[in-house]
Structure formats: C-alpha cells, structure tokens
Amino acid sequence: MKTTLMTPPSHLDGARVLAWAWSDLPFGHVAAEDGAAPIAIHGLAVCRYGDEAQVYRFSCDARWDTVQDDTYASEDDARQLPAQYRAVAAAWHTP
C-alpha cells in the first residue's frame, strides 16, 4: 500500500515543527475526552515553542489537529514512540 504523504503546517499549536511522520493507516488511537470513539492518530510531530530547551511530540488526527502532546528533553527522545503508536512504523521527515 502506498502512503500519501501529508505535510504538516510549519507550526502546530503555535510551536515550530522540527520533524514529522505521517501514515494513511493510524499509528494508533487516543481515547476521546467525551467518551466518543477513539481518535485515530495519523500524524506525529516533534515541535518546539520559541527558544525553549524542551520539545513536544504532538499526536495529530488526519487534519493535523493536535489531539495529545508530551514533553521531552530532546528531539531523539520525542521520536521514541510508546507502544500505543507502533501499529505502523514511523518514517520521520524534516521540513
């Protein structure tokens, strides 16, 4: 199956995108806050706000809307995915 590469915007939630991964098939799912069906995660992005030392990994839906985030000390740490996002291997890209 060929993946359609969906490029993210340059910034997500006000943070600059440093690296990103996309998959037509979800990397995994995140529980919805309102008890609705789980949200499929198609985009992952490592981002930084301004000149902060820490980085964030944003988990995004198919429109690059941020669904969840986590904070990391480095870009390499942020690219290490938890088990919930290993349904598809992430191929990381830089802008």
LUMFIDREN-307365 format. One record per residue: x, y, z of N, C-alpha, C in turn; residue number from 1; residue in one letter. Coordinates in nm, 3 decimals, decimal comma, m for minus. Layout:
// residues N
REC       nxx       nyy       nzz      caxx      cayy      cazz       cxx       cyy       czz   pos   code
REC         X         Y         Z         X         Y         Z         X         Y         Z   NUM      a
...
// end
This chain:
// residues 95
REC       nxx       nyy       nzz      caxx      cayy      cazz       cxx       cyy       czz   pos   code
REC     0,083    m0,118     0,000     0,000     0,000     0,000     0,088     0,125     0,000     1      m
REC     0,058     0,217    m0,088     0,134     0,341    m0,096     0,074     0,444     0,000     2      k
REC     0,161     0,513     0,074     0,116     0,615     0,168     0,115     0,751     0,100     3      t
REC     0,009     0,827     0,120     0,002     0,964     0,074     0,068     1,050     0,180     4      t
REC     0,175     1,118     0,144     0,248     1,199     0,240     0,175     1,331     0,261     5      l
REC     0,122     1,349     0,380     0,050     1,471     0,414     0,144     1,558     0,498     6      m
REC     0,194     1,664     0,440     0,287     1,753     0,507     0,214     1,842     0,608     7      t
REC     0,268     1,856     0,728     0,203     1,942     0,828     0,230     2,089     0,798     8      p
REC     0,155     2,178     0,862     0,189     2,320     0,852     0,323     2,343     0,922     9      p
REC     0,382     2,460     0,908     0,512     2,489     0,969     0,505     2,498     1,121    10      s
REC     0,385     2,528     1,174     0,364     2,538     1,318     0,236     2,464     1,357    11      h
REC     0,241     2,397     1,469     0,123     2,331     1,527     0,104     2,387     1,667    12      l
REC    m0,015     2,432     1,697    m0,046     2,486     1,829     0,054     2,597     1,868    13      d
REC     0,105     2,670     1,769     0,199     2,778     1,796     0,344     2,736     1,807    14      g
REC     0,372     2,607     1,797     0,510     2,555     1,808     0,563     2,520     1,668    15      a
REC     0,692     2,548     1,646     0,755     2,519     1,516     0,779     2,368     1,501    16      r
REC     0,742     2,315     1,385     0,761     2,172     1,356     0,908     2,148     1,321    17      v
REC     0,972     2,057     1,396     1,112     2,021     1,374     1,125     1,891     1,294    18      l
REC     1,032     1,800     1,316     1,029     1,670     1,248     0,887     1,618     1,253    19      a
REC     0,852     1,536     1,154     0,716     1,484     1,150     0,711     1,349     1,080    20      w
REC     0,605     1,275     1,110     0,579     1,146     1,047     0,430     1,139     1,015    21      a
REC     0,397     1,076     0,902     0,258     1,065     0,859     0,232     0,923     0,812    22      w
REC     0,110     0,875     0,834     0,069     0,746     0,782    m0,080     0,748     0,749    23      s
REC    m0,115     0,691     0,632    m0,256     0,678     0,596    m0,327     0,586     0,695    24      d
REC    m0,257     0,481     0,738    m0,311     0,394     0,843    m0,269     0,455     0,976    25      l
REC    m0,355     0,454     1,075    m0,320     0,518     1,203    m0,200     0,452     1,272    26      p
REC    m0,116     0,537     1,332    m0,008     0,488     1,417    m0,068     0,421     1,541    27      f
REC    m0,184     0,470     1,581    m0,254     0,422     1,699    m0,376     0,509     1,723    28      g
REC    m0,433     0,497     1,841    m0,554     0,572     1,875    m0,541     0,634     2,014    29      h
REC    m0,614     0,743     2,033    m0,620     0,813     2,162    m0,766     0,818     2,204    30      v
REC    m0,791     0,791     2,330    m0,928     0,797     2,380    m0,982     0,940     2,371    31      a
REC    m1,105     0,953     2,327    m1,170     1,084     2,321    m1,210     1,126     2,461    32      a
REC    m1,201     1,256     2,489    m1,234     1,306     2,623    m1,380     1,288     2,659    33      e
REC    m1,467     1,295     2,560    m1,611     1,290     2,588    m1,669     1,148     2,581    34      d
REC    m1,583     1,049     2,575    m1,629     0,911     2,571    m1,669     0,865     2,431    35      g
REC    m1,649     0,950     2,330    m1,679     0,914     2,192    m1,578     0,810     2,144    36      a
REC    m1,591     0,769     2,020    m1,499     0,671     1,961    m1,355     0,722     1,969    37      a
REC    m1,258     0,633     1,985    m1,118     0,674     1,991    m1,078     0,752     1,865    38      p
REC    m0,983     0,843     1,880    m0,936     0,927     1,770    m0,814     0,862     1,707    39      i
REC    m0,818     0,843     1,575    m0,706     0,784     1,502    m0,593     0,886     1,488    40      a
REC    m0,471     0,844     1,519    m0,354     0,931     1,508    m0,281     0,898     1,377    41      i
REC    m0,285     0,994     1,284    m0,221     0,978     1,154    m0,092     1,059     1,143    42      h
REC    m0,079     1,163     1,224     0,039     1,249     1,219     0,107     1,259     1,354    43      g
REC     0,238     1,256     1,353     0,319     1,277     1,473     0,417     1,389     1,440    44      l
REC     0,434     1,482     1,532     0,524     1,594     1,506     0,604     1,629     1,630    45      a
REC     0,734     1,647     1,611     0,821     1,695     1,717     0,831     1,846     1,696    46      v
REC     0,797     1,923     1,800     0,787     2,068     1,787     0,854     2,139     1,904    47      c
REC     0,882     2,268     1,881     0,943     2,350     1,987     0,875     2,487     1,988    48      r
REC     0,845     2,533     2,109     0,793     2,669     2,128     0,912     2,763     2,147    49      y
REC     0,923     2,862     2,060     1,028     2,964     2,072     1,165     2,905     2,094    50      g
REC     1,235     2,952     2,199     1,370     2,903     2,227     1,374     2,813     2,350    51      d
REC     1,260     2,751     2,383     1,257     2,657     2,495     1,354     2,542     2,470    52      e
REC     1,413     2,490     2,574     1,504     2,377     2,562     1,428     2,248     2,534    53      a
REC     1,312     2,231     2,596     1,236     2,108     2,578     1,161     2,108     2,445    54      q
REC     1,126     1,989     2,400     1,047     1,974     2,279     0,920     1,897     2,313    55      v
REC     0,826     1,901     2,223     0,698     1,833     2,240     0,677     1,737     2,125    56      y
REC     0,614     1,624     2,153     0,566     1,537     2,046     0,415     1,551     2,045    57      r
REC     0,364     1,604     1,934     0,221     1,618     1,917     0,168     1,496     1,841    58      f
REC     0,058     1,442     1,890    m0,014     1,336     1,821    m0,133     1,404     1,754    59      s
REC    m0,146     1,384     1,623    m0,244     1,459     1,545    m0,339     1,368     1,467    60      c
REC    m0,458     1,421     1,441    m0,555     1,347     1,360    m0,521     1,364     1,212    61      d
REC    m0,610     1,322     1,124    m0,583     1,325     0,981    m0,580     1,465     0,921    62      a
REC    m0,618     1,568     0,999    m0,613     1,707     0,952    m0,501     1,785     1,020    63      r
REC    m0,411     1,717     1,089    m0,304     1,776     1,167    m0,356     1,860     1,283    64      w
REC    m0,475     1,827     1,332    m0,524     1,889     1,455    m0,460     1,814     1,571    65      d
REC    m0,402     1,887     1,666    m0,334     1,826     1,780    m0,436     1,762     1,874    66      t
REC    m0,415     1,635     1,904    m0,503     1,559     1,991    m0,439     1,540     2,128    67      v
REC    m0,308     1,521     2,130    m0,236     1,492     2,255    m0,092     1,540     2,240    68      q
REC    m0,028     1,573     2,353     0,114     1,609     2,347     0,186     1,555     2,469    69      d
REC     0,317     1,542     2,454     0,407     1,502     2,563     0,533     1,586     2,550    70      d
REC     0,602     1,607     2,661     0,723     1,689     2,666     0,846     1,598     2,678    71      t
REC     0,954     1,638     2,608     1,078     1,559     2,607     1,199     1,652     2,617    72      y
REC     1,310     1,597     2,661     1,434     1,673     2,675     1,504     1,693     2,541    73      a
REC     1,480     1,603     2,444     1,549     1,612     2,315     1,458     1,563     2,202    74      s
REC     1,497     1,599     2,080     1,424     1,552     1,962     1,432     1,400     1,952    75      e
REC     1,549     1,344     1,979     1,565     1,198     1,971     1,471     1,128     2,069    76      d
REC     1,461     1,180     2,191     1,370     1,121     2,289     1,225     1,128     2,240    77      d
REC     1,187     1,239     2,179     1,050     1,257     2,132     1,014     1,163     2,017    78      a
REC     1,114     1,121     1,942     1,089     1,029     1,829     1,071     0,884     1,874    79      r
REC     1,103     0,854     1,997     1,084     0,719     2,051     0,937     0,703     2,087    80      q
REC     0,868     0,619     2,016     0,723     0,610     2,032     0,681     0,505     2,134    81      l
REC     0,576     0,537     2,210     0,522     0,439     2,304     0,448     0,329     2,227    82      p
REC     0,419     0,221     2,295     0,353     0,105     2,232     0,224     0,143     2,162    83      a
REC     0,150     0,241     2,215     0,020     0,276     2,155     0,035     0,335     2,014    84      q
REC     0,156     0,378     1,974     0,177     0,437     1,841     0,266     0,351     1,752    85      y
REC     0,267     0,222     1,775     0,353     0,135     1,695     0,277     0,044     1,600    86      r
REC     0,151     0,077     1,570     0,075    m0,003     1,475     0,135     0,008     1,335    87      a
REC     0,200     0,120     1,308     0,268     0,147     1,181     0,404     0,207     1,215    88      v
REC     0,508     0,167     1,144     0,640     0,224     1,169     0,643     0,371     1,125    89      a
REC     0,701     0,457     1,205     0,710     0,599     1,175     0,836     0,626     1,093    90      a
REC     0,818     0,692     0,978     0,929     0,740     0,897     0,934     0,892     0,917    91      a
REC     1,038     0,939     0,986     1,046     1,080     1,023     1,102     1,164     0,909    92      w
REC     1,047     1,284     0,894     1,087     1,381     0,791     1,117     1,513     0,860    93      h
REC     1,197     1,597     0,795     1,222     1,732     0,847     1,173     1,832     0,743    94      t
REC     1,127     1,947     0,793     1,075     2,048     0,699     1,182     2,104     0,607    95      p
// end
